[in-house]
Structure formats: C-alpha cells, structure tokens
Amino acid sequence: MSVRLVIFDCDGVLFHSEAANIGFYNAVFEAAGEPQLGNAAEAACHALASTQLFEKYFGDRPETLARVKAAAQSTNYAPFFPLMKPRDRLYDVLGELGRSYKVAMATNRGKTVHEVLAFFELTDFFELAVGVFDVDRPKPHPDMLLKCLEHFGVSAAEAVYVGDQETDRQSAESAGLRFVAIGDAIADPEHHIGALSELEPLIATW
C-alpha cells in the first residue's frame, strides 16, 4: 500500500539539536543545584522526554526530582533555539513532500513543540504536531503515532515514521508503521537514509 502520511521526529531528524538540548538540561540542573550532565545523560537527553530523563536519574530521590522538575518548568528553552541547526535542505524537502503527502511531527518535546516550529518558520509545513502533552504516554509507546493516524484518517500501512533513536523505532513498530532511520544511532534498521533528501525517493518506491 502506498504512503499517504509522513511523520517526523524533531530532534536529530529535522535538526541537529545536541548542543541545544545539553545546554538546556545543564541550565535546569544548575538551577536545581545538581551537577551538569555526564556523558551517559547527554546521550539519554536526546532520546527521552524530560519526564523520563528526570525519573531515570532522580526517581530514587523524590525531593530532588521535585526540585529538578520545578527548575525545568521555570527554565526557558527559547535561548537555546539558535543552537539547533536545521538539517540540509530541510525546507526544500518539506515543501516537496507536502505536494504529495500529508506531513506531521511526533516528538517527545513538551511545551516547546510549536515554539520550535514558529522560531524556524516551519509551522505551515506541518498540518499536525504532536508532543508529550498531547497524549497519555511518550515514546517508545505508540500513542503519538496513533494520534496522527486518527487525525488524518489513514491506516498504519499508509504511514511512515522518520526517527533517529531506538525509541522512535519501537514506537513505529508498536503502532504498525514503517520506519525510516536517519543518522547512525540505530543498529541495522530495515530502511535508512543519510540525508532528508533521500526520503522521498525511498518512500516513492513503496
């Protein structure tokens, strides 16, 4: 069955966001009186929602967890937007896809979902953008992708999810979507692209 809907993750897929995410979380931890991210936590902050990250590292210390969550709520991500670098030909690729497919975004971001799109003038490219506050469970659960399918009235067989983390692949598999990996963080993906410009030629073959 041919593809009708293309869903993108945000960080690592549309943008190189490592510097921005690390900067934000280090600011949060500094405000909460906690040490900055170590190497393991830096990797985790690209794959997990903030609530998952905080639970992972502070779940056994309820008072610290509450303090970190409060710091995150009061820390503005906007100063870190300029550290996010759009992938090559991002705007061209989204414009081309929009002529043949419905286009959506599903990300573990929270309150910054629409702020990111507005800052980079991408809002008009996405009919739907789903974040962790729009569903009951974040990735790797399938809730975000299922919400996208319901919104557009398409079947799982007619949709594809583009991600860069194992949690993205797990979410796609749970929802029954085909998955395309970008980058090198996922071992042995069935479908892989090195650049966004390779996506449409790939899915056109399906």
C-alpha positions in Angstrom: 0.0 0.0 0.0 1.4 3.4 -0.9 2.3 6.0 1.7 -0.1 8.9 2.3 1.3 10.3 5.6 4.9 11.1 6.5 5.6 11.7 10.3 8.9 13.1 11.5 10.5 13.1 14.9 12.0 16.5 15.7 15.4 16.5 17.4 18.1 14.6 15.4 15.8 14.3 12.4 14.7 17.8 11.4 17.5 19.4 13.4 20.9 18.7 14.9 19.8 19.6 18.4 22.5 18.1 20.6 24.1 21.4 21.7 20.7 23.0 22.4 19.4 20.0 24.5 22.6 19.7 26.5 22.6 23.4 27.2 19.0 23.4 28.3 19.3 20.5 30.7 22.6 21.8 32.1 20.8 25.1 32.9 18.0 23.1 34.5 20.3 21.1 36.7 22.3 24.2 37.6 19.1 25.9 38.7 18.2 22.9 40.8 21.6 22.7 42.4 22.6 19.5 40.7 25.8 18.6 38.7 25.7 19.0 34.9 25.1 16.2 32.5 27.6 13.4 32.2 28.3 11.5 29.0 25.6 8.9 29.6 23.0 11.5 30.5 23.9 13.6 27.4 23.0 10.6 25.2 19.8 10.0 27.1 18.6 13.6 26.8 18.3 13.2 23.0 16.2 10.0 23.3 13.9 10.6 26.3 11.2 13.0 27.2 12.2 15.3 30.0 9.9 13.5 32.5 11.6 10.2 31.5 15.0 11.7 31.9 14.3 13.1 35.3 12.8 9.9 36.5 15.7 7.9 35.2 18.3 9.9 37.2 16.3 11.3 40.1 13.5 8.8 40.6 15.0 7.4 43.7 15.3 10.9 45.3 11.8 12.3 45.4 12.8 15.7 46.8 15.5 16.2 44.2 13.1 15.0 41.5 10.6 17.6 42.5 13.2 20.3 42.6 14.5 19.4 39.1 11.0 19.3 37.6 10.3 22.8 39.1 13.5 24.1 37.6 12.6 22.7 34.2 9.2 24.4 34.4 10.8 27.8 35.1 13.7 27.5 32.6 13.0 29.0 29.2 14.2 26.9 26.2 13.9 29.8 23.8 17.5 31.0 24.3 18.7 27.6 23.1 16.8 27.6 19.8 19.7 29.3 17.9 21.9 26.3 18.8 19.5 24.0 16.8 20.8 23.5 13.3 18.3 22.5 10.6 19.3 19.5 8.5 20.5 20.2 5.0 17.7 21.1 2.6 15.1 20.9 5.3 12.7 23.5 3.9 13.0 22.2 0.3 12.4 18.6 1.4 9.3 19.5 3.5 7.9 21.6 0.7 8.3 18.8 -1.9 6.8 16.2 0.4 3.8 18.5 1.1 2.8 18.3 -2.5 2.3 14.6 -2.4 1.8 13.6 1.2 0.3 14.7 4.5 3.1 15.7 6.8 3.1 15.6 10.6 5.6 15.7 13.5 5.6 13.5 16.6 8.2 14.3 19.2 8.9 13.8 22.9 9.2 17.6 23.3 6.6 19.2 25.6 5.7 22.9 25.7 8.3 23.7 23.0 6.7 21.7 20.2 5.0 24.7 18.5 7.7 27.2 19.7 10.3 25.4 17.7 8.2 25.4 14.5 7.4 29.1 14.9 11.0 30.0 15.6 12.2 28.3 12.4 9.2 29.3 10.4 8.1 25.7 9.8 4.6 25.8 11.1 3.0 25.9 7.6 4.8 22.7 6.6 3.0 20.6 9.3 -0.7 20.0 9.5 -0.2 18.3 12.8 2.5 18.5 15.5 2.1 16.1 18.5 4.1 16.3 21.7 4.1 14.6 25.1 1.4 16.8 26.5 -1.0 15.7 23.7 -1.0 12.0 24.6 -1.1 9.8 27.7 2.3 8.2 27.1 5.6 9.4 25.4 7.7 7.3 23.0 8.6 4.5 22.9 4.8 4.0 23.4 2.8 4.3 20.1 0.3 7.0 21.4 1.7 9.9 19.4 1.7 8.0 16.1 -1.7 6.6 16.7 -3.0 10.1 17.3 -1.5 11.1 13.9 -3.2 8.2 12.1 -6.5 9.1 13.7 -6.2 12.8 12.8 -5.6 12.1 9.2 -7.8 9.1 8.9 -5.1 6.8 7.4 -4.1 3.3 8.2 -0.8 2.3 9.7 0.2 0.7 6.4 -0.2 4.1 4.7 2.2 6.0 7.0 5.9 6.1 7.7 7.8 7.5 10.7 11.2 9.0 10.4 13.4 8.9 13.5 16.9 8.7 14.8 16.6 6.8 18.1 15.7 3.3 19.1 12.7 4.7 21.0 11.5 6.0 17.6 11.7 2.6 16.0 10.0 1.0 19.0 7.1 3.5 18.7 6.7 2.9 15.0 6.7 -0.9 15.4 4.2 -0.7 18.2 1.9 1.4 16.0 2.4 -0.8 13.0 4.1 1.9 10.9 7.0 1.5 8.5 10.1 3.2 10.0 13.0 5.0 8.3 16.1 5.7 10.4 18.3 8.7 9.8 21.8 9.0 11.4 23.8 6.2 12.9 22.3 5.7 16.4 20.1 2.7 15.4 21.7 -0.6 14.6 20.6 -2.4 11.4 17.4 -0.5 10.5 15.4 -2.0 7.7 15.3 1.4 6.0 18.0 4.0 6.4 18.7 7.4 4.9 21.8 9.6 5.3 20.1 12.8 4.4 16.5 14.1 4.3 16.7 14.5 0.5 16.9 10.7 0.2 13.5 10.2 1.9 11.0 10.9 -0.9 12.8 8.7 -3.5 12.7 5.9 -0.9 9.1 6.0 0.0 8.0 6.6 -3.6 9.2 3.0 -4.3 6.7 1.6 -1.8 
